[in-house]
Amino acid sequence: MLTKLYQLEHSTYVCQYHIVWTPRYRGKVLADNYIKQELKRIFKFIAKWKGFTLVQWHIGDEHIHLYLVIPPKYSVSYAIQVLKSKSASWLKKKQRNSQKEIPGHEVTSFLR
């Protein structure tokens, strides 16, 4: 398999990462097809916004697999932070606006 090289003005790079994460307590909050479609739409938007390339993704019932290319100007931890925080906040906002209940997931926040 040939690896695609990505180019900037003064550099060439291949920064491909397989990222996997689960919801808290491995709850099956991702089992709903509505949630999966929204997450795919949100991930595509964030990738375009930040310059990431989504090569492949899979959203299971209790975990998310993303295979993406991250430009060298961003760290992997920053990319994960943006993907997780923005997708969670946009899903919560969409739930509040549509009043559609996400199965097994309440919108709560605990402040200390």
Rosetta silent file (secondary structure, phi, psi, omega in degrees, C-alpha in Angstrom):
SEQUENCE: MLTKLYQLEHSTYVCQYHIVWTPRYRGKVLADNYIKQELKRIFKFIAKWKGFTLVQWHIGDEHIHLYLVIPPKYSVSYAIQVLKSKSASWLKKKQRNSQKEIPGHEVTSFLR
SCORE:     score description
SCORE:     0.000 S_00000001
   1 L     0.000  127.978  178.389    0.000    0.000    0.000 S_00000001
   2 L   -82.908  136.173  179.014    1.415    3.365   -0.990 S_00000001
   3 L   -92.504  132.481  178.955    1.328    6.062    1.629 S_00000001
   4 L   -77.402  133.127  176.456    0.179    9.474    0.510 S_00000001
   5 L   -95.161  135.546  178.237    2.619   12.274    1.274 S_00000001
   6 E  -105.160  142.730 -175.599    1.191   15.598    2.389 S_00000001
   7 E  -124.864  140.428  167.838    3.009   18.818    1.595 S_00000001
   8 L  -110.664 -172.814 -177.559    3.236   22.256    3.108 S_00000001
   9 L   -60.908  -42.420 -174.543    5.304   25.084    1.663 S_00000001
  10 L  -122.047   16.246 -178.585    8.609   23.917    3.141 S_00000001
  11 L  -154.398  158.971  174.338    7.957   20.388    4.317 S_00000001
  12 E  -124.246  138.181 -175.267    6.529   17.005    3.434 S_00000001
  13 E  -145.741  157.460  170.229    4.873   14.880    6.096 S_00000001
  14 L  -137.351   97.979 -179.709    2.992   11.700    6.886 S_00000001
  15 L  -120.424   81.850 -177.184    1.394   12.013   10.334 S_00000001
  16 E  -105.060  136.370 -176.392   -1.275    9.311   10.437 S_00000001
  17 E  -135.152  141.472  172.231   -2.866    8.242   13.699 S_00000001
  18 E  -104.472  111.958 -174.526   -5.365    5.596   14.758 S_00000001
  19 E  -113.253  131.583  178.906   -7.312    7.101   17.642 S_00000001
  20 E  -129.471  133.371  171.963   -9.798    5.150   19.763 S_00000001
  21 E  -145.859  159.826 -177.468  -11.864    6.437   22.652 S_00000001
  22 L  -123.555  154.026  172.498  -14.876    5.346   24.661 S_00000001
  23 L   -68.464  165.358 -179.840  -17.624    7.229   26.469 S_00000001
  24 H   -57.408  136.241  179.290  -17.486    7.384   30.233 S_00000001
  25 H    60.312   19.453 -179.298  -18.072    3.999   31.892 S_00000001
  26 H    50.161   36.990  177.157  -18.226    2.424   28.392 S_00000001
  27 L   -68.060  149.831 -178.021  -21.930    3.149   28.231 S_00000001
  28 L   -87.381   54.208 -178.862  -23.678    2.262   24.982 S_00000001
  29 L   -80.463   -9.566 -179.110  -24.718    5.853   24.293 S_00000001
  30 L   -97.938   10.020 -176.209  -23.530    5.622   20.690 S_00000001
  31 L   -73.410  -23.612 -177.958  -25.943    2.823   19.728 S_00000001
  32 L   -73.998  131.782 -179.586  -28.550    5.218   18.311 S_00000001
  33 H   -63.518  -32.169  177.066  -28.230    5.770   14.531 S_00000001
  34 H   -60.534  -43.807  179.299  -29.142    9.445   14.960 S_00000001
  35 H   -64.283  -43.108 -179.732  -26.118    9.928   17.244 S_00000001
  36 H   -61.965  -44.179  179.782  -23.830    8.095   14.806 S_00000001
  37 H   -65.325  -41.025  178.200  -24.945   10.242   11.864 S_00000001
  38 H   -64.037  -42.580  179.308  -24.537   13.455   13.866 S_00000001
  39 H   -63.428  -41.213  177.290  -21.061   12.435   15.026 S_00000001
  40 H   -60.764  -44.156  179.339  -19.982   11.652   11.454 S_00000001
  41 H   -63.162  -43.732 -179.086  -21.238   15.048   10.313 S_00000001
  42 H   -66.023  -43.348  179.657  -19.509   16.815   13.222 S_00000001
  43 H   -63.005  -40.400  177.341  -16.199   14.959   12.689 S_00000001
  44 H   -62.620  -42.447  179.992  -16.203   15.863    8.986 S_00000001
  45 H   -63.847  -46.541 -179.290  -16.859   19.510    9.839 S_00000001
  46 H   -63.843  -40.899  179.777  -14.110   19.649   12.486 S_00000001
  47 H   -62.031  -43.385  178.609  -11.634   17.916   10.158 S_00000001
  48 H   -66.467  -40.721 -177.952  -12.309   20.435    7.405 S_00000001
  49 H   -63.756  -42.731 -175.416  -12.170   23.344    9.879 S_00000001
  50 H   -96.169   -7.572  179.344   -8.823   22.333   11.414 S_00000001
  51 L    87.233   16.977  174.640   -7.179   20.832    8.321 S_00000001
  52 L   -80.604  159.336  174.023   -7.248   17.203    9.463 S_00000001
  53 E  -118.361  116.524  176.663   -7.870   14.430    6.939 S_00000001
  54 E   -83.171  110.405 -179.916  -10.314   11.721    8.000 S_00000001
  55 E   -83.037  -51.862  178.063   -9.090    8.577    6.270 S_00000001
  56 E  -146.567  156.905  172.776  -11.464    6.108    7.955 S_00000001
  57 E  -153.098  154.089  174.912  -13.790    6.033   10.911 S_00000001
  58 E  -144.202  128.964  177.395  -16.025    3.598   12.699 S_00000001
  59 E  -113.424  106.758  178.317  -18.509    4.471   15.405 S_00000001
  60 L   -87.423 -173.029 -179.724  -19.465    1.404   17.410 S_00000001
  61 L   -71.478  -28.459 -176.721  -22.017    1.148   20.197 S_00000001
  62 L  -135.082   15.447  176.849  -19.457    1.911   22.912 S_00000001
  63 L  -159.667  164.502  179.803  -16.347    3.263   21.188 S_00000001
  64 E  -128.611  130.295  173.388  -15.120    5.438   18.310 S_00000001
  65 E  -110.922  127.820  173.419  -12.253    4.620   15.933 S_00000001
  66 E  -127.643  131.783  172.368  -10.756    7.436   13.861 S_00000001
  67 E  -114.098  108.155 -173.867   -7.876    7.057   11.442 S_00000001
  68 E  -136.841  160.227  176.525   -6.776   10.550   10.577 S_00000001
  69 E  -104.940  124.208 -178.507   -3.915   12.632    9.275 S_00000001
  70 L  -112.543  125.878  177.600   -2.986   15.538   11.522 S_00000001
  71 L   -59.892  151.282 -176.052   -0.765   18.337   10.167 S_00000001
  72 L   -63.626  -17.220 -179.929    2.513   18.746   12.086 S_00000001
  73 L   -73.256  -14.392  177.592    1.499   22.151   13.435 S_00000001
  74 L  -109.893  140.784  173.136   -1.041   20.418   15.723 S_00000001
  75 L   -81.678  160.293  178.925   -0.185   17.932   18.451 S_00000001
  76 H   -63.930  -39.838 -179.431   -2.127   14.689   18.705 S_00000001
  77 H   -64.334  -36.193  177.324   -3.427   15.686   22.138 S_00000001
  78 H   -66.581  -42.191  179.691   -4.757   18.982   20.723 S_00000001
  79 H   -61.752  -43.631  178.666   -6.517   17.151   17.883 S_00000001
  80 H   -65.458  -41.568  178.424   -8.164   14.739   20.323 S_00000001
  81 H   -58.272  -46.298 -179.305   -9.132   17.617   22.610 S_00000001
  82 H   -65.582  -46.715 -178.304  -10.835   19.473   19.755 S_00000001
  83 H   -61.740  -46.084 -177.189  -12.605   16.383   18.411 S_00000001
  84 H   -72.167  -45.000 -175.112  -13.915   15.238   21.795 S_00000001
  85 H   -70.595  -44.735 -178.477  -14.855   18.618   23.263 S_00000001
  86 H   -68.192  -41.546 -179.615  -16.518   20.087   20.177 S_00000001
  87 H   -65.102  -40.341  179.192  -18.433   16.933   19.320 S_00000001
  88 H   -66.062  -45.610 -177.927  -19.718   16.602   22.904 S_00000001
  89 H   -68.151  -37.640  179.495  -20.741   20.248   23.211 S_00000001
  90 H   -70.209  -35.888  176.026  -22.421   20.315   19.784 S_00000001
  91 H   -65.602  -42.117  178.388  -24.329   17.109   20.536 S_00000001
  92 H   -64.113  -41.854  179.153  -25.505   18.530   23.876 S_00000001
  93 H   -64.246  -41.827  179.228  -26.518   21.796   22.227 S_00000001
  94 H   -64.595  -38.065  178.881  -28.399   19.935   19.492 S_00000001
  95 H   -65.379  -42.554  178.967  -30.163   17.831   22.139 S_00000001
  96 H   -64.220  -41.016 -177.709  -31.216   20.941   24.051 S_00000001
  97 H   -70.186  -39.070 -176.148  -32.472   22.659   20.898 S_00000001
  98 H   -93.460  -10.748 -176.815  -34.420   19.701   19.539 S_00000001
  99 L    57.627   23.058  175.756  -35.485   18.309   22.933 S_00000001
 100 L   -86.702  126.291 -179.416  -34.665   14.856   21.525 S_00000001
 101 L   -76.405  131.158  171.763  -33.507   12.553   24.274 S_00000001
 102 E   -86.550  121.499 -174.660  -30.251   10.758   23.676 S_00000001
 103 L   -58.614  129.026  176.999  -30.829    7.259   25.037 S_00000001
 104 L    71.446   16.210 -175.768  -28.936    6.630   28.257 S_00000001
 105 E  -141.448  116.502  177.233  -27.374   10.084   28.260 S_00000001
 106 L  -102.064  151.669  176.098  -28.555   13.060   30.253 S_00000001
 107 L   -89.307  103.816  178.465  -27.270   16.583   29.779 S_00000001
 108 L  -135.490  158.387  172.213  -25.731   17.433   33.115 S_00000001
 109 L  -141.220  138.688  179.980  -22.742   19.361   34.271 S_00000001
 110 L  -113.434  115.864  179.812  -21.027   19.158   37.604 S_00000001
 111 L  -107.747  140.967  177.412  -19.206   22.273   38.692 S_00000001
 112 L  -118.118    0.000    0.000  -16.948   22.445   41.720 S_00000001
